[in-house]
Amino acid sequence: MLPAGLLANAQGIAALPGLLLVGWQSPLTDKRFQVYVDGTPAQVTEHARQRMMLVEYEHVHPAAIEVIWVDLEDQYRDVSGQLTGFSSADGAHAIMHLPRLSRWPRASRVHLYGDGGMGSIDYSRALQSRPLWPNPLDSWGFGLDAFGGGDFGYSGTGAVGWGKGGFGIGEMGFDADELVLATEALPAGVYQFAVQLTDEFGNLDGSPTEIFTIGIDPIPAEPALRIESYDDVNDELRLEIRS
């Protein structure tokens, strides 16, 4: 809750009931964020980098706060009917980011392997397998643009664009596309993953195998809250919290 102000000795004046400052973190820069209180729309961000806002809530009982991202065209659409609330799988996904460079052939496929938390990667069965370039126009290079319209030896129409991808890991003058691989929800533990590229005939294309070691933290149990008492004279609420 927000204090109504500070005294000269830095002590806070009684908190303002019914107002809550909600903050969160996200790397997304092209979305809007909606905040729901007890399953009801409360606020929506005004710009893509906003990560904090004030919301109202019923201060006489614990409130469930949910923050979700939506596309710009859906920023005012109520999606409360699709919210599932707290899940034991929240935050338990391994997410890997790799540069997707133009020098890799358009017919390449990317394969993700894992060790299942056992310490030895199983290359006999891929967890995921998909085209590196789902659409030929995703790639860029010689012959994919009006001849002579790009840098020397290259055409640039299909490039991800300056400032749009992984800065500094693309070819000269271009940022690199990012390939994002995400797993299913995983139990707590330490996992190893390997990413390999194959050519159109299924052979390894010579690119080095990328190895990732990712730790999945235990998901904390949702605390059990119970209202112990409420003093409406002094506007004080006492809660019992059991972990």
Long-range contacts (C-beta under 8 A, 24 or more apart in sequence): 1-59, 2-54, 14-235, 17-59, 17-235, 18-56, 18-57, 18-58, 18-59, 19-54, 19-55, 19-56, 19-57, 20-54, 20-55, 20-56, 20-57, 20-63, 20-65, 21-52, 21-53, 21-54, 22-52, 22-53, 22-54, 22-55, 22-65, 22-67, 23-51, 23-52, 24-51, 24-52, 24-67, 25-51, 26-51, 26-69, 28-69, 30-72, 31-69, 31-70, 31-71, 31-72, 32-69, 32-70, 32-71, 32-72, 32-74, 32-75, 33-67, 33-68, 33-69, 33-70, 34-67, 34-68, 34-69, 34-70, 34-75, 34-79, 35-65, 35-66, 35-67, 36-65, 36-66, 36-67, 36-68, 36-80, 36-83, 37-63, 37-64, 37-65, 38-63, 38-64, 39-64, 39-66, 39-80, 39-83, 39-85, 40-80, 41-78, 41-80, 44-75, 44-76, 45-75, 59-237, 60-227, 60-230, 60-237, 61-227, 62-225, 62-227, 62-239, 86-222, 88-219, 89-185, 89-219, 90-219, 91-217, 91-219, 92-185, 92-186, 92-187, 92-188, 92-216, 92-219, 93-182, 93-183, 93-184, 93-185, 93-186, 94-182, 94-183, 94-186, 94-191, 94-193, 94-212, 94-214, 94-216, 95-180, 95-181, 95-182, 95-183, 96-180, 96-181, 96-182, 96-193, 96-195, 96-212, 96-214, 97-166, 97-178, 97-179, 97-180, 98-178, 98-179, 98-181, 98-195, 98-210, 99-165, 99-166, 99-169, 99-170, 99-176, 99-177, 99-178, 99-179, 100-132, 100-133, 100-176, 100-177, 100-178, 100-179, 101-169, 101-170, 101-171, 101-176, 101-177, 102-139, 102-140, 102-141, 102-154, 102-159, 102-170, 102-171, 102-174, 103-171, 104-132, 104-133, 104-197, 104-205, 104-207, 105-199, 105-200, 105-205, 106-132, 106-133, 106-136, 106-139, 107-131, 107-199, 107-200, 108-132, 108-133, 108-197, 108-198, 108-199, 108-200, 108-205, 109-197, 109-198, 109-202, 110-179, 110-181, 110-195, 110-196, 110-197, 111-195, 111-196, 111-197, 111-198, 112-181, 112-183, 112-193, 112-194, 112-195, 113-193, 113-194, 113-195, 113-196, 114-183, 114-191, 114-192, 114-193, 114-194, 115-191, 115-192, 115-193, 116-191, 117-186, 117-187, 117-189, 117-190, 117-191, 119-192, 121-192, 121-193, 121-194, 121-211, 123-194, 127-183, 127-193, 128-181, 132-179, 132-197, 138-177, 140-174, 186-216, 187-216, 188-216, 188-217, 188-218, 188-219, 189-215, 189-216, 190-214, 190-215, 190-216, 191-215, 191-216
